[in-house]
Amino acid sequence: MTAYVVLQQRKSEPNSSSASAGGWFIVGPPVESVSAEAAIRKAVDGDKGGTYVAVPVRSWAPVTVTVETKRTLKLV
């Protein structure tokens, strides 16, 4: 068995002023299952439709990105 993180895609509302209204959100704690499809079946309530994805916990590796800009002055 493999542990999976299950995520649900939520679309932003056209009239929503919140920038975080859309995107992917974790559905509960990690689920032990034999496949991604079975993990989604376990994690999702039978009455909820939508778009879901299951990612093995061993592959779940969030990365923090920072941007650095170097300003250079060249005299010719």
N, C-alpha and C positions, 0 to 999 in steps of 0.2 A: 504494500500500500504506500501511497505517496500523499504528503500533505499539500493541499492547494489553497491559494488565496483566490477567492472569487470576487470579481468586480462587476459592477453594473454601470452601464453608460447612461448618463442622464443628459438630455438635451436642454439647452438654455431656452427659457421662454422668450418670445420676441419682445415682450413689453417689460422684461426684467431689467432692472438697473444694476443688479449684482453681477460682477464679472465672474464669480465663482459658482454661478447657478448651473452651468453645464460641466461635463467632464466625466471621469471615471471615479467611482467610489467603492470602497471595500464593503462587502456584504458579510458582516459577522466575522467570527474568528476563523482561522484556517480549518479546512475540512480534510479528513483522512479519506481517501478514495482510491479506486483502481484506475480511474481515467478522469480527464478533465470534464467530460460530459457528465459522468456520474457525480463529480464534485458539485457541478452546477445544480443538478437535480436535488442533491442533499441540502445545498445552501439556500435555494430559492423556494419561497412559499408557493404552493400550487396555484394561487390566485394572482400572482404577480407576473405580468408579461414584461418584455423588454429585451435589451441586448446585454448579454453577459459574456465574460471570459474567465477562464480559470488558469492560473499560472502556478507551476510548482514552486513551493516555498524555497527550494534550493536555487531556483532561477530568479527569485525576487531580490533584486539588488538595486535599490534606489541610488541614484548618483546626484550629488550636489554639484552644480556648475556655477563657477564664478567667472566674471569677465574682467580682464585687466587690459587697460589701454595705456600705451606708452607714447608720450608726446615727444617728438624729436624736432629740433630746430636745426636746419642745415643752412650754412652760409656759403654762397657760391661766388 
